[in-house]
Amino acid sequence: MLKKRDLFEVNTLYELAIHPEVKPYIRQSTESAFHFYQSTEEIMHAELNGELISRTIINEDNDPIGTINLYDIQHDAGFLATWIGQAYFGKGYNRAAKEAFLFELFYQTNIDTVFVKIRKNNFRSIQAASKLAYIEHANETYPFMYAQINQIEDLYHLLVITKENFFQHMEVIPFVEHTQTINAEDVS
């Protein structure tokens, strides 16, 4: 479902990223295929420096279909950014990718708080976030962060996922056992 970013997937991801229903909502440069390639290189370098964490979302055929990232990492927290190609909307990839990524963040790193900012006019993302039991509205609980993301204009909702809340709402044990089984089979 997730893999580390690489440059071999750039062309496929770029074609998905420039779709008019996707492009306005992604953070990565889509000015041209060349700029997308350069920004992917920069993302990979920034991950090596511990500035962000980025993964490619893949489907069951191992085709790249989007990305999921944790940006602006500071004080064991960061901002989640996810996008999926339009052809893959509504098929469950977004939720599955988020949950796999959050498991990775909360199990394998020191991250304990993940913020999500969603444009108030991005109804698709608002609807998707509302289906996640472990995500909470944070406009009032993190007023400084809310003010910071809306410095120029009131454009974003602020949401938060904490490690504690995530694990309270997920069935952790079956996932861990499944992961251990897969890893054991890979070794033998």
C-alpha positions in Angstrom: 0.0 0.0 0.0 2.9 2.4 0.8 6.5 2.6 -0.3 9.4 5.0 -0.1 9.4 7.6 -2.8 11.6 7.1 -5.9 12.3 8.9 -9.1 11.0 6.0 -11.3 7.4 6.9 -10.4 7.6 10.6 -11.2 6.0 10.5 -14.7 3.0 8.4 -13.5 2.5 10.6 -10.4 2.8 13.8 -12.4 0.1 12.7 -14.8 -2.2 12.0 -11.8 -1.2 15.3 -10.1 -2.1 17.6 -12.9 -5.8 16.5 -13.1 -8.0 19.6 -12.4 -9.7 17.9 -9.4 -6.3 17.1 -7.8 -3.9 19.9 -8.7 -5.4 22.7 -6.6 -5.1 20.6 -3.4 -1.5 19.3 -3.5 1.6 20.9 -2.1 4.2 19.5 -4.5 5.1 21.6 -7.6 3.1 20.7 -10.7 4.3 23.5 -13.0 5.8 21.0 -15.4 7.0 17.4 -15.4 10.6 18.7 -14.9 9.5 20.8 -11.8 7.7 17.7 -10.4 10.8 15.7 -10.8 12.9 18.3 -9.1 10.5 18.7 -6.2 10.4 14.9 -5.8 14.2 14.9 -5.5 14.0 17.7 -2.9 11.4 15.7 -1.0 13.6 12.7 -1.0 16.6 14.8 0.2 14.5 16.5 2.9 13.4 13.0 4.2 17.1 12.0 4.5 17.6 15.1 6.6 14.6 14.3 8.9 12.6 17.3 7.7 9.6 15.3 6.4 8.4 11.7 5.8 7.0 10.9 2.3 5.5 7.7 0.9 4.0 6.8 -2.4 0.6 5.2 -2.3 0.3 2.2 -4.5 -2.6 0.1 -5.5 -2.9 -3.7 -5.5 -1.1 -3.8 -8.9 1.9 -1.8 -7.4 1.0 1.2 -9.5 1.7 4.6 -7.9 -1.7 6.4 -7.3 -0.8 9.3 -5.0 1.4 10.4 -2.1 1.2 10.8 1.6 3.5 13.1 3.5 4.3 14.5 6.9 5.6 18.0 6.5 7.0 20.6 8.8 8.1 18.2 11.5 8.9 19.9 14.8 8.5 18.8 18.4 7.3 15.3 17.6 4.5 16.7 15.4 3.9 17.5 11.8 1.3 18.2 9.1 -0.2 15.4 7.1 -0.8 15.9 3.3 -2.3 13.3 1.1 -3.4 13.2 -2.5 -4.8 10.4 -4.6 -5.3 10.5 -8.4 -8.8 11.3 -9.6 -9.2 7.8 -11.2 -8.8 6.3 -7.7 -11.3 8.5 -5.8 -13.9 6.8 -3.7 -12.2 3.4 -3.7 -10.9 3.3 -0.1 -7.2 4.0 -0.9 -7.1 7.3 1.0 -8.3 5.8 4.3 -6.1 2.7 3.9 -3.1 4.9 3.1 -3.7 7.2 6.1 -4.0 4.3 8.5 -0.9 2.5 7.2 1.1 5.8 7.3 -0.1 6.6 10.9 0.8 3.2 12.1 4.3 3.7 10.6 4.6 7.2 12.2 3.4 6.2 15.6 5.2 2.8 15.8 8.5 3.6 14.1 9.2 7.3 14.8 8.9 9.8 17.7 5.8 11.5 16.1 2.9 11.7 18.5 0.8 14.4 17.0 -0.3 14.8 13.4 -2.1 18.0 12.3 -4.2 18.2 9.2 -5.2 21.4 7.5 -8.1 21.2 5.0 -9.2 24.1 2.8 -12.7 25.0 3.8 -13.8 24.7 0.2 -12.3 21.2 -0.2 -15.6 19.3 0.4 -14.1 15.9 -0.7 -11.4 16.1 2.0 -13.7 17.4 4.6 -16.1 14.5 4.0 -13.3 11.9 4.0 -11.9 13.3 7.3 -15.3 13.2 8.9 -15.3 9.4 8.4 -12.2 8.9 10.6 -13.1 8.3 14.2 -9.5 9.1 15.4 -9.4 12.6 13.9 -10.6 15.6 15.9 -11.4 19.2 15.1 -8.7 21.4 16.5 -9.6 25.0 15.6 -10.4 25.7 19.3 -8.1 23.2 21.1 -5.0 24.5 19.2 -5.9 28.2 18.7 -2.3 29.3 18.1 -1.8 26.7 15.4 -5.2 27.6 13.9 -4.2 31.2 13.8 -0.8 30.4 12.3 -2.3 28.4 9.3 -4.8 31.2 8.7 -2.5 34.2 9.0 -3.4 35.8 5.7 -7.0 34.6 5.2 -9.4 32.2 7.0 -9.0 29.4 4.5 -8.4 26.2 6.5 -10.0 23.9 9.1 -7.4 22.5 11.6 -7.7 18.8 12.6 -5.5 16.7 14.8 -4.7 13.0 15.2 -2.9 12.1 18.4 -1.1 8.8 18.9 -3.3 8.0 21.9 -6.5 8.8 20.1 -5.5 6.8 17.0 -4.7 3.7 19.0 -7.9 4.0 21.0 -9.9 3.8 17.7 -7.9 1.2 15.9 -7.7 -2.6 16.3 -3.9 -2.6 16.9 -3.3 -6.2 17.8 -4.6 -7.9 14.6 -2.6 -5.4 12.5 0.6 -6.1 14.5 0.1 -9.9 14.2 -0.5 -9.6 10.5 2.6 -7.5 10.0 4.7 -9.9 12.0 3.4 -12.9 9.9 4.3 -11.1 6.6 7.8 -10.2 7.9 8.4 -13.8 9.0 7.4 -15.2 5.6 9.6 -12.7 3.9 12.6 -13.8 5.9 12.2 -17.6 5.2 
